Structure formats: structure tokens, C-alpha cells
Amino acid sequence: MPALVGPVQIVSVGGGVVTFGDTFYVSPKSASKTAAGSGGFNTGNFINTNTGFSATNAIDPDLADQNIVANA
């Protein structure tokens, strides 16, 4: 049965799905890319990382890595 939804204001949605009315198929999509140097994602207590010289190439020559089109 179709649903009538009144005025709605959504300021922010982080990591969730918002649906109104009848929903047959929901396929949320997201893509991200992260670049970090050696020892960049270490977590814990008392980490000692000896890397000498570290350089991260953040140049990305291709135009699109993960295309997200429509909701199919």
C-alpha cells in the first residue's frame, strides 16, 4: 500500500539507510580511498616504527576508481 509522507528534513545521515513508504529493494552504495605512508595505520600502546625514509604517492592518474551509478 503506498504511503504518504509529509515534510521531512534530514540534516545528516552517517552510515545508515533512511527509507520512507514501501521499499522493495534498498542498495546503499559508498566508496572511499585512503593513502598513508609506512607506519601510518599503527594502533596500540608503545609503537616503535623505524622506516627511514617514507614517501606516499597520492597522485591518482585514472579518473574514476569505483563508479557508483544510480541505485541498481
C-alpha angles and dihedrals in degrees: 000000000000117000128221112217122193128213113321130184118194112185099181139356117187118188097339143102123238118197132175127193124346113359121186101172129007119190112174115194135197138162133191140173128204131188122193136162127241111302091015099125100039113135130183141064125311100003116181113190119178108188103151102206120008128182125174117205105218094172110118112192098184118084100223131019104177114016115208112194128175119318103289 
